[in-house]
Amino acid sequence: MDRLSLSVADLLDRGNMEQSPELVRLFHRLNNHLGTILALAELMQQRAADETGRARAAQVVSSVLDAMGTAKEISMHVAGVPPEA
């Protein structure tokens, strides 16, 4: 089966992530991509020539960290892990 043949809805319909290695792989790939973007944004932030460039890179860093947190929340929700209080 082609790795792209299942939609996210198909994977979510399968239930618990333990039953869906495809969904686990998708979350892993997403986190890898976000990690790459984060590392590059941090490098851009350090090497920026001016404050405007540093501020823009800092916004990317902040957005990527938010996206990583959201991906983790979705993963935990799908896995049936109760949210932290």
N, C-alpha and C positions, 0 to 999 in steps of 0.2 A: 504494500500500500504506500502511495506517495505521501511524504511527510506533510504536504500541504493540502491533502485531500479532505481532511477533517476541519470543520470550522470550529471556532471557539465555542459556539453554542452546542455543537455536537459533543465536544469534550466536556463541557459543563453538564450536559445531560447525562453523562456517564456516572456522575456522582463523585464520590471521594477520590482525591488525587492518587491515593494508593492504588486505585483501580485504573488510573490513566497515566501511564508512563509518557504518553505524548504531551500531556499538559505539563508534567514535570519538566520535560525537555524544553517546552516553550518558555516556561518561567526562567529556566537556566539560561537560555539564549538571550532572553530579554535583559536579565541582570548582567550578562556579559557585555551586551551592547551598551547598556547604561553605564557600566563601569569604565568602558573605553571612553565614552563621552565625558564622564566625570574627570578622568585623568587628563584628557586633553584640555578641558576647560580650566582645570587647576594650573596646568602648565601655561596656558594663555594668560591667566590671571597674574602669574609670577613674572611673565616676560612682557607684559603690556607696557607700551611706551608712555602712556599717560593715564590719568585717573579715569577718563571716560572708558578706555579699553579695559581697565581693571574692574570697573563697575559692571560693564556688560558681561565680562567673563564670570564675575561673582554671581550675576543673575542666572547664568547658565548652570553654574555649580549648584545654586540653591534649587533650581527647577529640577535638575537631575536627582538630587537627594530626595526631593518630594516625590518624584516619579518612582524611585526605588522603594520608598516607604509605601506608596500606593500599591506597587506590584507585590510587596510582601503582605500587605493587608488582604489583597485579593487572593493570594495563594493560601493564606491561613483560613480565609472564609471558605474557599472551595474545599480545603482539607477538613473543615468542620472544627477548627480550633476556635474556642470562644475568644472574643476580643478582650484585651487587657483593660482592666478597670482604671 
